[in-house]
Amino acid sequence: MRKFLVLLAVAWVATTLGSASVAVERKLTHDLAFLDAAGASNRVSEDWIYGWGTGLAAPLGAVALVAVLAVLSSMDHAPGRFGAFLLAVTGGLSLAYTLSNQVTEERLRSTGAQPLETGLVVATLALAALLVLVGFTTWLTAPRERYS
């Protein structure tokens, strides 16, 4: 189960990097429901690196966090359990981020307009949901250490 979780985390990182690349190329800015202002089309790459991400991808900090947590969750005992738990939480945050972005909402509503962008959004959502499910399952079923 742990190896599958690491595979999902790596797939999420790869999908997010691909989504960021497409968003920067097509100048798709973030438009998050919880922020008052959308991103500027001339700052998409800067927003992905330093800010709130792009219209299709979570910020670079989230990508780095998932990469570190994938390594942590591959370890045995308490570090692996902790990494699995944090990957599940991060997957849930990825779901919330993706669903609160106006650009991704538009791509999901009009699936025929931009098939690549829609596919990246669907892949991101599916991988994030699997991170939550497999991460919590791994955390719950991993043997706990007992100290005597």
C-alpha positions in Angstrom: 0.0 0.0 0.0 2.9 2.4 0.9 4.5 1.9 -2.6 1.2 2.7 -4.3 0.9 5.9 -2.2 4.4 7.0 -3.2 3.5 6.2 -6.9 0.4 8.4 -6.6 2.4 11.2 -5.0 4.9 11.1 -7.9 2.1 11.0 -10.4 0.4 14.0 -8.7 3.7 15.9 -8.9 4.2 15.1 -12.6 0.6 16.1 -13.4 0.9 19.3 -11.5 4.2 20.2 -13.3 2.5 19.5 -16.6 -0.5 21.6 -15.6 1.8 24.4 -14.6 3.6 24.3 -17.9 0.4 24.4 -19.9 -1.0 27.2 -17.7 2.2 29.3 -18.1 2.2 28.8 -21.8 -1.5 29.7 -22.2 -1.4 32.4 -19.6 -4.1 30.9 -17.4 -4.1 32.8 -14.2 -5.5 31.7 -10.9 -9.0 33.0 -9.9 -9.5 31.5 -6.5 -12.9 31.9 -4.7 -11.3 32.8 -1.4 -9.2 35.6 -2.8 -10.5 39.1 -3.8 -8.4 39.4 -7.0 -7.4 37.0 -9.8 -3.8 36.7 -10.9 -2.4 38.9 -13.7 -1.8 37.3 -17.1 1.7 38.8 -17.3 2.7 37.1 -14.0 1.5 33.5 -14.4 5.0 32.0 -13.9 5.8 34.2 -10.9 2.4 33.4 -9.3 3.2 29.7 -9.7 6.6 30.0 -8.2 6.0 32.6 -5.4 2.2 33.0 -5.2 -1.1 31.2 -5.3 -0.4 29.0 -8.3 -1.9 29.1 -11.8 -5.3 28.4 -13.2 -4.5 24.7 -13.6 -1.8 24.0 -11.0 -1.1 24.4 -7.3 1.9 26.5 -6.3 5.4 25.2 -6.5 5.6 25.0 -2.7 2.8 22.4 -2.7 4.7 20.4 -5.4 7.8 20.5 -3.3 5.9 19.5 -0.1 4.3 16.5 -1.8 7.7 15.4 -3.1 9.2 15.5 0.4 6.2 13.8 1.9 6.4 11.0 -0.8 10.0 10.3 0.5 8.9 10.5 4.1 5.9 8.1 3.5 8.2 5.5 1.9 10.0 5.1 5.2 9.2 2.5 7.8 7.5 2.9 11.2 6.4 6.3 12.6 8.0 8.5 9.8 6.1 6.6 7.1 2.8 6.7 9.0 3.3 10.5 9.5 4.2 11.0 5.9 1.1 9.0 4.7 -1.1 11.1 7.0 0.3 14.4 5.7 0.0 13.2 2.1 -3.7 12.5 2.7 -4.2 16.0 4.2 -2.2 17.6 1.3 -4.4 15.6 -1.2 -7.5 17.1 0.4 -6.0 20.6 0.2 -5.3 19.9 -3.5 -8.9 19.0 -4.0 -10.1 22.1 -2.3 -7.7 24.3 -4.2 -8.6 22.8 -7.6 -12.3 23.0 -7.0 -12.2 26.6 -5.8 -10.3 27.8 -8.9 -12.7 29.5 -11.4 -10.5 28.3 -14.4 -10.8 24.6 -13.4 -14.5 25.0 -12.8 -14.9 26.4 -16.4 -12.8 23.5 -17.8 -15.0 21.0 -16.1 -18.2 22.6 -17.3 -17.2 22.8 -21.0 -15.3 19.6 -21.5 -15.1 19.9 -25.3 -13.5 23.4 -25.4 -10.0 22.6 -24.1 -9.5 18.8 -23.9 -5.9 19.0 -22.7 -6.7 21.4 -19.9 -9.8 19.5 -19.0 -7.8 16.2 -18.9 -5.2 17.8 -16.6 -7.9 19.1 -14.3 -9.6 15.6 -14.1 -6.2 13.9 -13.6 -5.3 16.3 -10.8 -8.7 15.8 -9.1 -8.5 12.0 -9.4 -4.9 11.8 -8.1 -5.7 14.1 -5.2 -8.8 12.0 -4.3 -6.7 8.9 -4.4 -4.0 10.5 -2.3 -6.6 11.2 0.4 -8.1 7.6 0.2 -4.8 5.7 0.0 -3.0 8.1 2.4 -5.5 7.7 5.2 -5.8 3.9 4.5 -2.0 3.6 4.8 -1.9 5.7 7.9 -4.7 3.7 9.6 -3.5 0.2 8.6 0.2 0.7 9.2 1.5 -1.0 12.4 2.0 1.3 15.3 5.1 1.2 17.4 4.7 0.3 21.0 7.3 1.2 23.5 7.7 -0.8 26.7 
